Amino acid sequence: MNYRGITVRCPGKINWVLRVLGKRADGYHEVATVLQTIDLWDTLTIEPAQTLTLSCDTPGIPTDDNNLVIRAARILAARAGIGAPGAACRLAKAIPAGGGLGGGSSDAAGALLGLARAWSLDLHREELAAMAAELGSDVPFFLTGGTALGTGRGERIEPLRFAGEVPLLLGFPPVSISTAEVYARLGSNLTLPANGVNLSALRALKLPGNKDFGFAINDLEAVAFAGWPELRLFRDSLLEYGAIGAMLSGSGSTVFGTFDNEDGMNRAGEKLSGLYRDWELLRTRTVAEAACLCA
């Protein structure tokens, strides 16, 4: 197919809230989560080619059908009736893999957007969202971005009022955590709806005003902290050095802190970089954007 190179920016995410409501018949967990895109971006470049290929600048990232970019391409091609899809995809990673920041899911959403443009497919957003849900629970969120409520297994997305720009300091430890292992450790310790998961309250979140982060909760945090106590230590250090709130993102292993302003975030980053030399510290902020095609 004839097109010029296409570039897609794919943001990371954090979870303001993650409540685990129960085990589903399909093996997934029912959740209620408030997701938030952040100013940390992978870049996916797509160029014309006779065959479908993927390369990545980060060692250890699979480039075959184990990568959601390739799987997204195959689902999109099958839906469009493209028998032998062609595209040379190059992925530049800035979002740490295995950190609970949604990089793989965001890349998949970006692949759907970019390849739909590359292959001149006239698809409604609802059709892309349905394909995104097949790829993974978080993938549909990255077609919406900003602040959003996710229900079901996380794939049913309801946009919320943008939380505003909040400075964030992310800590990524030298270990990655398996999502499946964290959920297995959670076992039957689930948050039932009767225990106070109020979806109306989640829809009404207003962060910028008094910056009260008391609502922020992650049901996976206790089991992750029990299994990997260094995560709890970093959370406590964030709070000690000025974070308003601090918590695990998703199933980990990233722990993030929220700050009143960039100066406070930078001061904490300087302190913590000396204390946690083997951690990767990333200074960023919340954003309203979703995965997007570059002009």
Secondary structure, DSSP 8 states (H G I E B T S, - for coil): -----EEEEEEEEEEEEEEEEEE-TTS-EEEEEEEEEEEEEEEEEEE--SSEEEEESSTT---STTSHHHHHHHHHHHHHT-SS--EEEEEE--S-TTSSS-HHHHHHHHHHHHHHHHTT----HHHHHHHHHHH-TTTTHHHH-SEEEEETTTTEEEE-------EEEEEE-S----HHHHHHHHTT----GGGT--HHHHHT---TTT---TT-EETTHHHHHHH-HHHHHHHHHHHHTT-SEEEE-TTSS-EEEE-SSHHHHHHHHHHHHHH-TTSEEEEEEB----SEE--
